[in-house]
Amino acid sequence: MIRSVIYVDLDTTLHSLDKRVYGQFVEHLGRCIYGGIWVGENSTIPNVNGHRLDVLEAIKAIKPPVVRWPGGNFVSQYHWMDGIGPRDKRPKRFDLAWGQVEPNEFGTDEYIEWVRLIGAEPFIVVNAGNGTPEEAAAWVEYCNSTRDTHYANLRKRYGHPEPYNVKLWGIGNELWGRWQVGFCRDAEECAWRTVQFADHMKRVDSSIKLVAVGVDYDPEWNIDMIRIAGEYIDYLSIHTYIFTDRQGKTYEDLVAWPIAIEENLKHIYITIEQTRHRYRVKKEIKIAFDEWNVWYPEAQPPYLEQITSVKDAIFTALVLNALQRLSNIVPIATFAQTVNVLPLILTKENKILLTPQYLVFKLYTEITEGNVVAVDTISPHYISKELGLAVPYIDASAIHHQNKVYLFAVNRHPDEEAEIAIHIKSFTPIAVHHKYIAGTSINDKNTFEEPNKVKIEEKNYKFSETIKLPPHSVNMLILS
Ligand code: AHR
């Protein structure tokens, strides 16, 4: 048994939660779109206008506030006009990014219909790889314009008289990497390219918000991007994957990584602020953490499939705790990815599988508004050899909303239960609704054969100042 103290200070609000930190990302890659999200109207798999119904319902249940599309690497060679108009007339293309055949059955109109069905805000990334600023501006016109002009009229002709009002747009994806079609030579080139794209796109709709390519481990890249393109952009895109095949990475290292991620995001924000001040960039710029996940060696192109377990659920919950704490400087985060690719949700023919990581999103998105309040945790530690860090076994974050405290507490300990003394300033709870995900071991997974091995469990009890958290568990305590 480990002992810990959590002190929640309801008198100190850090910021109000930006629910967009619970966003998702879907890409034309492997079986994410085709077979995962889209099966077509003639499929024997139940669907709504071609959108796969079981996946639609599962995604609705985790209430993503925003969904990024169409890539990822895919977007750097995607020409959006291939994906509009009568479906039987759309060209099949060879996808230069992933080496697949892109049938273009799912395009802008299908994506917009799908995000509306799940109740999310669209977030479209434009092709800044082998695409042009004109093509990107035409996409903004197609989506947002009411004018009597070519691309707006195309949208109307294809059955959508009202504009889609897509507010959030990304300019390119990972243009610093040689794997990216149309990659940039260096940050300066990418920043000037970003300026041209932003300028073209904003001439069509000045109200749009733009996300520019940043790097998680290269401050010099980020400095050049802010220095050159700062007045044109609203967010810097940051991606982080934890590759679990690195030699010697243990469970303890994996669940230590969210600390490094949180620190890194804070450092990137400091770099943004320092650069803005140094170069007198007036525009406020925040971070869009628009790809993040664990990545196992079995997740290989072109499918990138993996089935994650309780340990990955713990990693995911720890990142979400960090994102709650950072949501004033990282207001947007999109998990990579939602369906079949590094997935939260897997499909096999007409079956669907919800992973423990999915269950974490289910738990956390129960409350998507409120104030993130100050929390201090005193906990025993262990040492992560990979990161050289002292890691507390317990991590906690809290949201205060309408006379309830939602305490998100993770017990990293692989074997021991945690006894937590909870102190809340300015609030005396009476009841606890305790929901948690733990399974029976850190390696427990859900499979098509045993889909409910790991589930959300719950209990209700009277509040007493000591609460127990199971070993290797993700917990939400609703204190009222
Ligand atoms: O999410 C899979 C891929 O990982 C994305 O296409 C790319 O942006 C990243 O490198």
Boltz pocket constraint, residues with backbone or C-beta under 6 A from the ligand:
constraints:
  - pocket:
      binder: B
      contacts: [[A, 27], [A, 71], [A, 72], [A, 73], [A, 74], [A, 173], [A, 174], [A, 291], [A, 336], [A, 337], [A, 342]]
      max_distance: 6.0
